[in-house]
Each structure stands twice: as C-alpha cells, then as structure tokens.
Amino acid sequence: MRADLPQKAVDAAGPARKAAADGACLLVAAQSGRALAAAARRAGFVPLVADLFADSDTRALCPAAIAVEGALATGFRRDGLVAALDRLTSVAPAPPIGLVLGSGFEDRPRLIERLAARYGLLGTAGPGVRAAKDPQSLAAACRQEDVPHPPIARTVPEAGDWLIKRIGGSGGVHVRPARRPGTLPRGRYAQAFVPGRSVSLGFLSDGIDIRPVGFAEQWTAPTPARPWRFGGMAGPVRLPDAVEAGMIEAARRLARRFGLRGLASLDAVLDGEDWTLVEINPRPGAALDVLDCGEVPLLAAHFAACRGYLPEMKVVSAMVRGIGIVYATKPIAAVLAAAWPAWVFDRPESGGSIGAGDPIATVTAEAPDVGAVRALIERRSAWLRTECGTT
C-alpha cells in the first residue's frame, strides 16, 4: 500500500482499495485537468492528463500531460483528443484502469460514448449526460420529482427577466441576458432569471442512491459581454437545514432518474430558505479543490461509486477553502518566469501567451468564513494581475 494513502481512507473506499493502493494509472480529460490530477494523486492514483493547457503544475503531477487543440468556448477537437489519449496510454507506467472526464463534454454525449468504448469510462455514460443536460428533459424531471426549477422556453417571452443559455454550456461564459423576445437559434434556450445566492451540492452517486459530500458557495467574475462568467467557489459551507435536506433529496431523485455515476453536483439559487435548482453537472467539477478534505479522498470515492459502492462521506474541515479564477484584462504576450506562491494553481508556462479574457491562473485561500476567503482571494488576484502585467 502507498505510504501517503491513509489505511482508513483505503478501507472506506471499498472497491477502490486495491487500485489506489497499487498506484493505478488513470486517464484524465478536461478543459483544465489540474484539479482532477491533484485529486487523483491525493487518492493514490497516477494521473495522465489531456487538457487545453498542460499547465506547469499539471505536468508536475503527471508522468505525462498533453495540451490538446481546442478552446474553452468550443471544446476539444475530437481527433486530437483521441490521439492524445492514445499517446498517454502508450506511455503510461501501467495500463490505465479507465478514463475520468471533467468539464468540456456536457454537450458531447456521442464523444463520451466513443471515449467510453475505447478507454473505459469512470463516470456517467453519454445517455445520462445527454438527459441531464437537455433543458427539456431536466425541466420535465423536476416537475415529476417535485424539484423547484425555473421556467424554460425555446422562444423568449414578452414579459419577465430571462437568460439565454447554450445547451451543455459550462463555466457561465455562454449565459447572456435576453434583450428582446423571439425565437432562439438551435442549441440555445431561455431560462427565467432567479435572483439570489449561488450555491451547490457536491454528491456521489452509484446510479441508485447518493452520498452528499458538501455544500459550497459560488460567485461570478462578470464582464459586460460575459456577466455570468464563473469567478470562484468556497466551501464547505452550511445552509439552512431545510435547504440542505431539500437539495439532497433532489440530488437523490435526479441522480437515480438520469443514472448518474461518480462525483456530480447540483447548482441552485438560494433566497432565504427558498431554493431553485438551476442545473446538474454530471461530472467532477471545481468542488474538488474545496471539498476534498474528508477521510475518503474524492477520487477514490468516485472510483468506488462507478464500481457500485458508495462509501460514507464526511467533510472534515474547520476552515473554509476557496478558489478564484484570475482572468487577463488585456493580452499577455509572454508570461514572465515566476516563482509561483504555493497558493497559485493552474500555473501558465513561462513565455506563453494569454489572450484578453482568458484565465491566467487560479488562486486559493483558506479562512474561517466565506467573506474572509473572498477578501484574501481578491488580494491575491490583484497581486497576480500585477505580476503578469494585466492590471
């Protein structure tokens, strides 16, 4: 057994025990794979990553990491991704036991099915992703399961405040306010705007039942063109008891309905003790950085759930942990060599270029409450922008 994997975590993860203890290899594909790679290492796995960036700290976590052609707005080039995963398989220290997918595949269920057939998927299958991310399917499921959910439409109504979203979009960059009524183009839909505090529930599913992992709060990093761009997350946090119970039950019903496997999350808007489900993310996400502080490492639990076993999950943290995405406000022609502080993640390569509006890196913070976390993230973000010459 690996010395850095606690025995109690190995035992609790059931079917993950032998794989993690032996340092089994995992393929990872995501728009940014660093969080998954770090979570895999915490669980005792050896990650091999294909993503859009191959950041320096991602490469430090892996025997091999490959930057695949693509963009945050449009996703991966399919052939390039397959070629990268084939290459990673060929150089892996041992045959990979499967593929874990992060962001970038919510609107690509056919690609998920192709990757599953080729590499073995540890996560929700293509049909489940398609159903969970289809707005009509999710709205119907919420009606039938008595889960609060905002109205949706294919045509923007005359009255009310509405948002226009891209089916399968992620990261908030695809969300726009509706300026006028009318029919939307293919792949877009309207969702009624719900004001309030953005929160999420991270949970684990075996397709039948769930184990809640923890709750987190989210915020945006708005620009005039992208007012709902994802800005950061902090957790674990506590919500009113009735809200937590309602969100957990909603996750249980919807996970069973869509056949979700492994780590997933439910995003909601909270107003007092009223909450409204906004979407489901049928994959591991940003919560890996803030909720992976329990006795069972989250990727070990993910592996176990995909094999049909749900370990008991308990977040153990006296502090709130947070991440903030730092975006470039103007182009950076060449990133200067830097001795990055330990609280900077997703570190760009020295000499690389970054476009205006693209992420520079992720800053992290830990404090007793969300307010203190966000204040520290803001200070660290300002430092990073100054260092990179994009203030």
Buried (B, 14 or more C-beta within 10 A) or exposed (E): BEEEBBEEBBEBBBBBBEBBBBBBBBBBBBBBBBBBBBBBBBBBBBBBBBBBBBBBBBBEBBBBBBBBEBEBEEBBBBEBBBBBBEBBBEEBEEEBBBBBBBBBBBBBBEBBBBBBEEBEBBBBBBEBBBBBBBBEBBBBBBEEBEBBBBEBBEEBEEEEEBBBBBBBBBBBBBBBEBEEBEEBEEEBBBBBBBEBBBBBBBBBBBBEEBBBBBBBBBBBBEBEEBBBBBBBBBBBBEBEEEBBEBBBBBBBBBBBBBBBBBBBBBBBBBEEEBBBBBBBBBBBBBBBBBBBBBBBBBBBBBBBBBBEBBBEBBBEBEBBBBBBBBBBBEEBEEBEEBEBEEBBBBBBBEEEEBEEBBBBBBBBBBBEEBEBBBEBBBEBBEBBBEBBEBE
